[in-house]
Amino acid sequence: MYESLYSTNKENFQILFRLGYFNLEEKNYSKAIEYFNRILENKKKLTDPPNDYNHPKNINLTLYNLGFSHEKLGDDINAEKNYLLALDLEKNHVDTHVNLSNIFLRNNNTDKSLYHLNTALKLAPKQRELY
């Protein structure tokens, strides 16, 4: 359904986001990355007036999902880059801190891993999955 809508409106944030998320859920991470990157490309073009492309929460979720997709493909460099950009927009996003902690741990950067894990624990002390 969204593919046919996309073919008629390739710059619609909602369509691009749903296609990216659908592909992420289907574990088609490379395709998800394409759609999420398209959102970021459109964001650069569309800054006035305020719209879905320049709303911080939408861009934060796009960056988070982009980081998640890269991480699932084993690309820790691009995953880290997108997670850090997401944190620039939403410093209290627990999942972003947890995922960064895991990336840093995998790459033997214990100090940064502990920093992000401790931040996640402070933000969500009752979230048992963190313990």
Secondary structure, 3 states (H helix, E strand, C coil): CHHHHHHHCCCCHHHHHHHHHHHHHCCCHHHHHHHHHHHHHHHHHCCCCCCHHHCHHHHHHHHHHHHHHHHHCCCHHHHHHHHHHHHHHCCCCHHHHHHHHHHHHHCCCHHHHHHHHHHHHHHCCCCHHHC
